[in-house]
Amino acid sequence: MRATAALVACFVIITGAVTLGSCAPVEEPATAGEFEQLVGTEWYSVRIFGQPSGWARIETQLAEGGENPRLRLTQEVKVLVSLGGQKLEANTSQVGLFDERLRPVSIELDKNELGRRSHLSATLADGRLIVRTGSDEPGTPEPEERTLDLPADFASDLIVPVRLLRGELEVGDQIEYSAYDPETDVMDTRTVTVEEPEEINGTEALVIRTQSQKLGIEVLSWVTEDGTMLRQTAPGLLDLTLERVSEEEALTSVAPFELSNTIAVEHRLPNVRSLRQVRLRIHRDVGDATELIPGSHRQSVEADGEDALVTVDAEEPPQQALSLPIEDESVARFLQPTRHIQCDDSRIIDLAQEIVGEETDAWSAAQKLCSWVYSELGKVESEPRPISALEVLDQMRGDCTEHAVLMAALGRAAGIPTRMATGLAYIGGRFGYHAWTEVWIGRWVEMDPSWGEMTADAGHMLIYASSLDPESYARAALATGRTIGAVQMRLIGYTTPDGGEVTFEEN
C-alpha cells in the first residue's frame, strides 16, 4: 500500500470514527434542554507530526420536527499532503441525526480520498441500520444496500458529552459498547476508560481513552465537563492530533504534509532478487518496533531491546499445488468478492478464464495471471487514490497497489484464494512502501505482479496481509500508517545465492 493512501486512510478512519469520544448507551433519554447545551460550532487544527496539515469543523444543532428532541451533528474534515511536489487533498463531510436515545437515526457521509469520491447513507428503521454505499467514479460497483442487525448495546459518539453534562462520568469508569463506523462500514466494539484529568492550555479536561476492537487503534480525547473536546490524538500513529483552535487559525495555518514513500538505508544490496535472505534492524522513534512487524512463513522477528531484528527469506516456489478450483473451507473467505476486488463481475471472470485457459494446476494458473498483469498493465510511479479492480481494468495502468488488487481479483475469479500484502520492498538503495499479492495453492505464496516476480524476493518485508474486505483493508492502512515517519531501517546483512554470509558493521 502506498504511503500516501495509508496516511489518508488513517486520517479518515480516526477523525471520522471517534471525533467526540464515546461511551455506553444512556439509561435516560436526552432532553431538549441537554441538547440545547450541546449546540455550537468548534474548529480544530489537524496536525501530523506537529505540523498543521488540515482542519476539522464540528457543528451541533437542534433538529426541527418530530415529537421527541433530535440533534444534528455535522463534521467536516480536510487534510493536505504533498508527495514528490504533487499536492493532494482528502476530505470528508458527515451529517448525522440523533434521537433522544443518542442513536443515529440517519447518517450521510461524502468522502473525497485524493480525488476518488464516494457516498454512504445509513438509516435506522425497526431496530436495524439500512446502509447504502456507492460512487460516481467510472468502473466502480453499482450502489449497494445491506441491513445490519443492531446489538443491544448500540451507542453513538454523543454519549460522553451528555453524560458529562449529567455528572455521570468519574475517573476509573470503564465501559464497553457497540457503534457503527461509517468510515469503514463496520459495526465496531469499543472500550472506553475515563482517566485522571489534565490541563490543556489552562483548562482542566478528563482524559477519555477509546480502544477499537475491530480496527485495533487507541485514541485519547481531552473533554471538559460541559462536553467540549479540547484535543484528540492517536498515539503511535503519525502523531495525528486534533487541537481546538479558532476558525481563523484552523483555516489559515495549514500546509501540506511532506510525505516520503521511501526509507533510506546506509548500505546497498547486490541484485536483491538473487539473494536467499536479507537481515534488517528496525528502530522505532517511540515504543517497541516488534509491535509493528509481524512474523510469517518467510519472515522472523526478534527483539533486541526495543529494536526489531527482522530476517526475510526469499519466497520458495511450491513443490506441489492443488487443482482448480480450490475449495478448502479454511480459506473460503479469500475467494469472496469485496468492494475493492469484484471477482464476481463478468468482466473479471471472463478475463481470468481467458488468461488461465484449460490450466487446472493452481500454481501454474497463478503464474499465468501474475505474468499477464505484469506485462499488460501500464506502470505509473504513484496512483494515490484507492482503486478497485474494475477501475484498474478501465484504465489499464497503475502502481503496485493496482497490480496487486487486479491480481487478487483475477485469482479469486479463477478459484485461487488471494490476499494483498503490504510492506516495504528494497529498490535502488532504499526501502519503499509497496504492495504485492499472496496466493493460496495449498500454502500461501507471495508473488509480485508489479515487478514480474513469480516469487517475492528477500527484499520484501511484510507489514500486513489483507483479505481486502473493508475492515481488513482499513487495518492494512493503519498498520502501514504506524510506520510512516516513525521508523528507521538498517541493513545488517544478507545471504548470497551460494549460501555465503555477508554482514555489515553496525555503528
C-alpha positions as CSV (number, residue, x, y, z in Angstrom):
1,M,0.0,0.0,0.0
2,R,1.3,3.4,-0.9
3,A,2.4,5.7,2.0
4,T,0.0,8.4,0.7
5,A,-3.0,6.2,0.6
6,A,-2.1,4.7,4.0
7,L,-1.7,8.2,5.6
8,V,-5.0,9.5,4.3
9,A,-6.9,6.3,5.2
10,C,-5.5,6.6,8.8
11,F,-6.6,10.2,8.9
12,V,-10.1,9.5,7.6
13,I,-10.7,6.5,9.8
14,I,-9.5,8.2,13.1
15,T,-11.1,11.6,12.6
16,G,-14.3,10.1,11.4
17,A,-14.7,7.3,13.9
18,V,-14.1,9.0,17.3
19,T,-14.3,12.7,16.9
20,L,-16.2,13.3,20.1
21,G,-15.2,10.4,22.3
22,S,-17.6,7.5,23.1
23,C,-19.4,5.7,26.0
24,A,-22.2,3.3,26.8
25,P,-25.8,4.0,26.0
26,V,-27.6,6.3,28.4
27,E,-30.3,4.9,30.7
28,E,-32.5,8.0,30.5
29,P,-33.4,9.7,27.2
30,A,-31.7,13.0,26.4
31,T,-33.9,16.1,26.9
32,A,-34.3,19.1,24.7
33,G,-32.5,21.1,27.4
34,E,-29.5,18.8,27.3
35,F,-29.4,19.0,23.5
36,E,-29.6,22.8,23.8
37,Q,-26.4,22.8,25.9
38,L,-24.5,21.0,23.1
39,V,-25.4,23.4,20.3
40,G,-22.4,25.2,18.9
41,T,-19.5,25.1,16.4
42,E,-15.9,24.1,17.2
43,W,-12.9,24.3,15.0
44,Y,-9.8,22.1,15.2
45,S,-6.3,22.1,13.7
46,V,-5.4,18.7,12.3
47,R,-1.7,18.1,12.9
48,I,0.6,15.4,11.5
49,F,3.9,15.1,13.5
50,G,3.1,18.5,15.0
51,Q,2.6,20.2,11.6
52,P,-0.9,21.8,10.9
53,S,-1.9,19.9,7.7
54,G,-5.6,20.2,7.8
55,W,-8.7,21.3,9.7
56,A,-11.9,19.9,11.2
57,R,-15.2,21.6,11.9
58,I,-17.8,20.1,14.3
59,E,-21.3,21.7,14.5
60,T,-24.2,20.7,16.6
61,Q,-27.8,21.9,16.0
62,L,-31.2,21.2,17.3
63,A,-33.2,19.4,14.6
64,E,-36.8,20.6,13.9
65,G,-39.7,18.3,13.5
66,G,-40.9,15.2,15.4
67,E,-42.4,14.7,18.8
68,N,-39.1,14.0,20.5
69,P,-35.9,16.1,20.6
70,R,-33.3,15.4,17.9
71,L,-29.8,16.7,17.4
72,R,-27.9,17.2,14.1
73,L,-24.2,16.7,14.1
74,T,-22.1,17.9,11.2
75,Q,-18.4,17.0,10.9
76,E,-16.2,18.4,8.1
77,V,-12.5,17.4,7.8
78,K,-9.8,18.2,5.3
79,V,-6.1,17.2,5.1
80,L,-3.4,18.2,2.7
81,V,-0.3,16.1,1.8
82,S,2.5,16.6,-0.7
83,L,4.3,13.7,-2.5
84,G,7.1,14.4,-5.0
85,G,5.9,18.0,-5.4
86,Q,2.3,16.9,-6.1
87,K,-0.2,18.5,-3.7
88,L,-3.1,16.1,-2.8
89,E,-6.2,16.6,-0.7
90,A,-8.6,14.4,1.2
91,N,-11.8,15.5,2.8
92,T,-14.9,14.1,4.4
93,S,-18.3,15.6,5.2
94,Q,-20.6,13.7,7.6
95,V,-24.1,14.7,8.8
96,G,-25.8,12.6,11.5
97,L,-29.2,13.0,13.0
98,F,-29.6,11.5,16.5
99,D,-32.7,10.7,18.6
100,E,-33.2,11.1,22.3
101,R,-31.5,7.7,22.9
102,L,-28.5,9.2,21.1
103,R,-28.6,6.6,18.4
104,P,-28.0,7.7,14.8
105,V,-31.4,8.0,13.0
106,S,-29.6,8.8,9.8
107,I,-26.0,9.3,8.5
108,E,-24.9,10.9,5.3
109,L,-21.2,10.6,4.5
110,D,-19.4,12.0,1.5
111,K,-15.7,11.3,1.0
112,N,-13.0,12.6,-1.3
113,E,-10.0,10.3,-1.0
114,L,-7.3,12.1,-3.1
115,G,-9.8,12.6,-5.9
116,R,-11.9,9.4,-5.6
117,R,-15.4,10.3,-4.4
118,S,-17.8,8.0,-2.6
119,H,-21.1,8.3,-0.7
120,L,-22.6,6.4,2.2
121,S,-26.0,6.8,3.8
122,A,-27.4,4.9,6.8
123,T,-31.0,4.9,8.1
124,L,-32.3,3.5,11.4
125,A,-35.5,1.5,10.9
126,D,-37.2,-1.2,13.1
127,G,-34.1,-1.7,15.2
128,R,-31.9,-2.2,12.1
129,L,-29.5,0.0,10.2
130,I,-30.0,0.1,6.4
131,V,-26.7,1.1,4.8
132,R,-26.3,2.2,1.2
133,T,-22.9,2.8,-0.4
134,G,-22.0,4.0,-3.9
135,S,-19.7,6.1,-6.0
136,D,-20.0,8.1,-9.2
137,E,-16.5,7.1,-10.3
138,P,-16.3,5.2,-13.6
139,G,-15.7,1.5,-13.1
140,T,-16.9,1.4,-9.6
141,P,-19.6,-1.2,-8.5
142,E,-23.3,-0.4,-8.6
143,P,-24.7,1.1,-5.4
144,E,-25.1,-1.5,-2.7
145,E,-27.7,-1.8,0.1
146,R,-27.4,-4.0,3.2
147,T,-29.1,-4.3,6.5
148,L,-27.2,-4.5,9.9
149,D,-28.8,-6.0,13.0
150,L,-28.1,-3.7,15.9
151,P,-26.6,-5.2,19.1
152,A,-28.4,-4.3,22.4
153,D,-25.5,-2.0,23.5
154,F,-25.6,0.1,20.3
155,A,-24.4,3.6,21.0
156,S,-23.1,6.8,19.4
157,D,-20.3,9.2,19.9
158,L,-22.5,11.8,21.6
159,I,-22.7,9.8,24.8
160,V,-19.6,11.3,26.5
161,P,-20.8,15.0,26.3
162,V,-24.3,14.1,27.5
163,R,-23.1,12.0,30.5
164,L,-20.5,14.7,31.4
165,L,-23.3,17.3,31.5
166,R,-25.2,15.0,33.9
167,G,-22.1,14.4,36.0
168,E,-22.3,10.6,35.4
169,L,-18.7,10.0,34.4
170,E,-16.0,9.5,37.0
171,V,-12.3,8.7,36.9
172,G,-11.9,4.9,36.7
173,D,-15.1,4.2,34.8
174,Q,-14.7,1.6,32.0
175,I,-17.5,0.7,29.6
176,E,-17.7,-1.5,26.5
177,Y,-20.2,-0.8,23.8
178,S,-21.0,-1.2,20.1
179,A,-21.0,1.6,17.5
180,Y,-21.4,1.8,13.7
181,D,-18.3,3.3,12.0
182,P,-19.4,4.8,8.6
183,E,-15.8,5.4,7.5
184,T,-15.1,1.7,7.4
185,D,-18.7,0.5,7.2
186,V,-18.4,-2.0,10.1
187,M,-20.0,-2.4,13.4
188,D,-17.3,-2.0,16.0
189,T,-16.8,-2.8,19.6
190,R,-15.1,-0.1,21.7
191,T,-13.9,0.1,25.2
192,V,-13.9,3.5,27.0
193,T,-11.8,4.3,30.1
194,V,-12.1,7.6,32.0
195,E,-8.7,8.6,33.3
196,E,-7.3,11.4,35.6
197,P,-7.9,15.0,34.3
198,E,-5.1,17.0,32.8
199,E,-4.8,20.7,31.9
200,I,-4.9,21.7,28.2
201,N,-4.0,25.4,27.7
202,G,-5.1,26.2,31.3
203,T,-8.4,24.3,31.1
204,E,-8.9,21.0,33.0
205,A,-10.3,18.1,31.0
206,L,-10.9,14.5,31.6
207,V,-8.8,12.1,29.6
208,I,-11.0,9.6,27.7
209,R,-9.2,6.6,26.3
210,T,-11.1,4.8,23.5
211,Q,-10.0,1.4,22.1
212,S,-11.4,0.0,18.9
213,Q,-11.6,-3.8,18.8
214,K,-12.1,-4.2,15.1
215,L,-9.5,-1.6,13.9
216,G,-7.0,-2.2,16.7
217,I,-6.4,1.5,17.4
218,E,-6.4,3.6,20.6
219,V,-7.5,7.2,20.7
220,L,-7.1,9.7,23.6
221,S,-9.5,12.6,23.9
222,W,-9.4,15.5,26.4
223,V,-13.0,16.6,27.2
224,T,-14.3,19.3,29.6
225,E,-17.2,18.9,32.0
226,D,-19.5,20.7,29.5
227,G,-18.7,18.1,26.8
228,T,-16.2,20.2,24.7
229,M,-13.3,18.3,23.2
230,L,-10.1,20.2,23.5
231,R,-7.7,17.7,22.0
232,Q,-7.6,14.3,20.5
233,T,-4.6,12.2,19.4
234,A,-3.8,8.7,18.2
235,P,-0.6,7.5,20.0
236,G,1.9,6.0,17.7
237,L,0.0,6.7,14.5
238,L,1.5,9.6,12.6
239,D,1.4,11.6,15.8
240,L,-2.1,12.6,14.4
241,T,-3.7,15.2,16.6
242,L,-6.8,17.4,16.6
243,E,-6.3,20.6,18.6
244,R,-9.1,23.0,19.3
245,V,-8.3,26.5,17.9
246,S,-10.2,29.5,16.4
247,E,-11.7,29.3,13.0
248,E,-9.1,31.7,11.6
249,E,-6.2,29.6,12.9
250,A,-7.8,26.4,11.7
251,L,-8.2,27.7,8.1
252,T,-5.1,29.8,7.7
253,S,-2.2,27.9,9.4
254,V,-2.3,24.9,7.1
255,A,0.5,23.5,4.9
256,P,0.6,20.1,3.0
257,F,2.5,17.4,5.0
258,E,5.6,16.4,3.0
259,L,5.4,12.7,2.7
260,S,8.1,10.3,1.6
261,N,7.3,6.9,0.1
262,T,10.7,5.5,0.9
263,I,13.1,4.9,3.8
264,A,16.9,5.3,3.1
265,V,19.4,2.7,4.3
266,E,23.2,3.1,4.7
267,H,24.3,0.0,2.8
268,R,23.3,-1.4,-0.6
269,L,22.2,-4.9,-1.6
270,P,23.6,-6.6,-4.8
271,N,20.9,-8.0,-7.1
272,V,18.3,-8.5,-4.4
273,R,16.3,-10.8,-6.5
274,S,19.0,-13.4,-6.3
275,L,19.6,-13.3,-2.5
276,R,18.4,-16.1,-0.3
277,Q,18.0,-13.8,2.8
278,V,18.1,-10.2,4.0
279,R,18.6,-9.2,7.6
280,L,17.4,-5.8,9.0
281,R,17.3,-3.8,12.2
282,I,14.1,-1.7,12.6
283,H,14.2,1.1,15.1
284,R,11.1,3.0,16.2
285,D,11.2,6.5,17.4
286,V,8.9,5.8,20.4
287,G,8.0,2.3,21.6
288,D,8.8,-1.3,20.7
289,A,9.5,-1.8,17.0
290,T,8.5,-5.5,17.2
291,E,4.9,-4.4,17.6
292,L,5.0,-3.1,14.0
293,I,6.5,-6.0,12.1
294,P,4.7,-9.4,12.0
295,G,6.3,-12.8,11.6
296,S,5.3,-15.0,8.6
297,H,6.3,-18.2,6.9
298,R,9.3,-16.5,5.4
299,Q,9.8,-13.6,7.9
300,S,11.1,-13.9,11.5
301,V,11.2,-11.1,14.1
302,E,13.4,-11.0,17.2
303,A,13.6,-8.3,19.9
304,D,16.9,-6.5,20.6
305,G,15.9,-4.1,23.3
306,E,13.1,-2.1,21.7
307,D,14.5,-2.7,18.2
308,A,13.3,-5.4,15.9
309,L,15.8,-7.7,14.2
310,V,14.0,-9.0,11.1
311,T,15.1,-11.9,8.9
312,V,13.4,-12.1,5.5
313,D,13.8,-15.2,3.3
314,A,13.2,-15.2,-0.4
315,E,9.9,-16.9,-1.3
316,E,10.4,-20.5,-2.5
317,P,8.4,-21.9,-5.4
318,P,5.9,-24.6,-4.2
319,Q,6.9,-28.2,-4.8
320,Q,3.2,-29.1,-5.4
321,A,-0.1,-27.3,-5.7
322,L,-3.8,-28.1,-5.5
323,S,-6.1,-28.3,-8.5
324,L,-8.6,-25.7,-9.5
325,P,-11.0,-24.6,-8.2
326,I,-9.7,-24.6,-4.7
327,E,-12.5,-25.5,-2.3
328,D,-10.8,-25.6,1.1
329,E,-13.2,-24.2,3.7
330,S,-10.3,-22.8,5.8
331,V,-9.6,-20.2,3.1
332,A,-13.1,-19.8,1.6
333,R,-13.3,-16.2,2.7
334,F,-10.3,-15.3,0.5
335,L,-12.4,-16.2,-2.6
336,Q,-15.2,-13.8,-1.8
337,P,-15.8,-10.5,-3.7
338,T,-15.2,-7.2,-1.9
339,R,-15.7,-3.5,-2.6
340,H,-12.1,-3.4,-4.0
341,I,-12.0,-6.7,-5.8
342,Q,-15.2,-7.5,-7.8
343,C,-14.2,-11.1,-8.6
344,D,-17.9,-12.0,-9.2
345,D,-18.2,-9.4,-12.1
346,S,-18.4,-11.0,-15.6
347,R,-15.5,-8.9,-16.9
348,I,-13.2,-10.2,-14.2
349,I,-14.4,-13.7,-14.6
350,D,-14.1,-13.8,-18.4
351,L,-10.6,-12.3,-18.3
352,A,-9.5,-14.8,-15.7
353,Q,-10.8,-17.7,-17.8
354,E,-9.1,-16.3,-20.9
355,I,-5.8,-16.0,-19.2
356,V,-5.8,-19.3,-17.3
357,G,-7.4,-21.3,-20.2
358,E,-7.6,-25.0,-19.6
359,E,-4.9,-25.0,-16.8
360,T,-6.0,-26.9,-13.7
361,D,-2.8,-26.7,-11.7
362,A,-3.3,-23.8,-9.2
363,W,0.4,-22.7,-9.2
364,S,0.7,-22.7,-13.0
365,A,-2.6,-20.7,-13.2
366,A,-1.3,-18.2,-10.6
367,Q,1.9,-17.7,-12.6
368,K,-0.1,-17.1,-15.8
369,L,-2.2,-14.4,-14.0
370,C,0.9,-12.8,-12.5
371,S,2.7,-12.7,-15.9
372,W,-0.4,-11.2,-17.6
373,V,-0.9,-8.4,-15.0
374,Y,2.8,-7.5,-15.2
375,S,3.0,-7.4,-19.0
376,E,-0.4,-5.8,-19.8
377,L,-0.9,-3.2,-17.0
378,G,0.8,0.1,-17.7
379,K,3.2,1.3,-15.0
380,V,2.8,4.6,-13.1
381,E,5.0,5.8,-10.2
382,S,2.2,6.6,-7.9
383,E,-1.6,6.5,-8.1
384,P,-2.6,7.8,-4.7
385,R,-6.3,7.2,-4.9
386,P,-7.9,3.9,-3.7
387,I,-8.7,2.0,-6.9
388,S,-10.9,-1.1,-7.4
389,A,-10.2,-4.0,-9.8
390,L,-12.9,-2.8,-12.2
391,E,-11.4,0.7,-12.2
392,V,-8.0,-0.8,-13.0
393,L,-9.5,-2.7,-16.0
394,D,-10.9,0.6,-17.2
395,Q,-7.7,2.5,-17.1
396,M,-5.2,-0.4,-17.6
397,R,-2.5,1.2,-15.6
398,G,-1.5,1.7,-12.0
399,D,1.2,1.5,-9.4
400,C,1.9,-1.5,-7.2
401,T,-1.5,-1.4,-5.4
402,E,-3.4,-1.6,-8.7
403,H,-1.3,-4.5,-9.8
404,A,-1.9,-6.3,-6.5
405,V,-5.6,-5.6,-6.5
406,L,-6.2,-6.8,-10.1
407,M,-4.1,-9.9,-9.5
408,A,-6.1,-10.7,-6.3
409,A,-9.4,-10.3,-8.2
410,L,-8.4,-12.4,-11.1
411,G,-7.0,-15.1,-8.8
412,R,-10.3,-15.3,-6.9
413,A,-12.3,-15.4,-10.1
414,A,-10.1,-18.4,-11.2
415,G,-10.7,-20.2,-7.9
416,I,-7.5,-19.3,-6.2
417,P,-7.7,-17.7,-2.7
418,T,-5.8,-14.4,-2.6
419,R,-4.7,-11.7,-0.2
420,M,-2.9,-8.4,-0.7
421,A,0.4,-8.0,1.1
422,T,1.6,-4.5,2.1
423,G,5.0,-3.6,3.4
424,L,8.4,-2.2,2.4
425,A,10.4,-3.5,-0.5
426,Y,14.1,-2.8,-1.4
427,I,14.8,-1.0,-4.6
428,G,17.8,1.2,-5.6
429,G,19.3,1.6,-2.2
430,R,16.1,2.4,-0.4
431,F,13.0,0.6,1.0
432,G,9.8,1.8,-0.5
433,Y,6.2,1.3,0.6
434,H,4.9,-1.4,-1.6
435,A,2.0,-3.8,-2.2
436,W,2.1,-7.3,-3.7
437,T,-0.2,-10.4,-3.9
438,E,-0.4,-13.7,-1.9
439,V,-2.0,-16.8,-3.5
440,W,-3.0,-19.9,-1.6
441,I,-2.3,-23.0,-3.6
442,G,-2.0,-25.4,-0.6
443,R,0.1,-22.8,1.3
444,W,0.5,-19.1,0.9
445,V,2.9,-18.0,-1.7
446,E,3.9,-14.3,-2.2
447,M,4.1,-13.0,-5.8
448,D,4.8,-9.5,-7.1
449,P,2.9,-8.7,-10.2
450,S,4.1,-5.1,-10.5
451,W,7.7,-6.3,-10.7
452,G,7.1,-9.5,-12.5
453,E,8.4,-11.7,-9.7
454,M,6.7,-15.1,-9.6
455,T,8.1,-15.4,-6.0
456,A,8.7,-12.4,-3.9
457,D,12.4,-11.7,-3.3
458,A,14.1,-11.4,0.1
459,G,13.8,-7.6,-0.1
460,H,10.0,-7.7,0.5
461,M,9.4,-7.1,4.2
462,L,5.7,-7.7,5.2
463,I,3.8,-5.3,7.4
464,Y,0.2,-6.7,6.9
465,A,-1.7,-9.2,4.8
466,S,-5.2,-8.1,3.9
467,S,-8.2,-10.1,2.8
468,L,-9.4,-6.8,1.2
469,D,-12.7,-6.7,3.0
470,P,-13.5,-3.1,4.4
471,E,-12.3,-4.0,7.9
472,S,-9.1,-5.7,6.8
473,Y,-8.3,-3.0,4.2
474,A,-8.6,-0.4,7.0
475,R,-6.3,-2.5,9.3
476,A,-3.7,-2.6,6.5
477,A,-3.8,1.1,6.2
478,L,-3.4,1.6,9.9
479,A,-0.6,-1.0,10.2
480,T,1.3,0.9,7.4
481,G,0.5,4.3,8.9
482,R,2.1,3.3,12.2
483,T,5.5,3.1,10.4
484,I,5.3,6.3,8.3
485,G,7.8,8.8,9.6
486,A,8.3,6.7,12.8
487,V,10.9,4.0,11.9
488,Q,14.5,3.8,10.7
489,M,15.8,0.8,8.9
490,R,19.4,-0.5,8.8
491,L,20.7,-3.4,6.7
492,I,22.5,-5.9,8.9
493,G,23.5,-8.4,6.2
494,Y,22.4,-10.9,3.6
495,T,22.9,-14.4,2.3
496,T,24.1,-14.9,-1.3
497,P,22.8,-17.5,-3.8
498,D,25.5,-19.9,-2.9
499,G,24.9,-19.6,0.9
500,G,27.7,-17.1,1.6
501,E,27.0,-14.8,4.6
502,V,27.7,-11.0,4.3
503,T,27.4,-8.9,7.5
504,F,27.6,-5.1,7.7
505,E,29.2,-3.4,10.6
506,E,26.8,-1.5,12.8
507,N,27.8,1.9,14.2
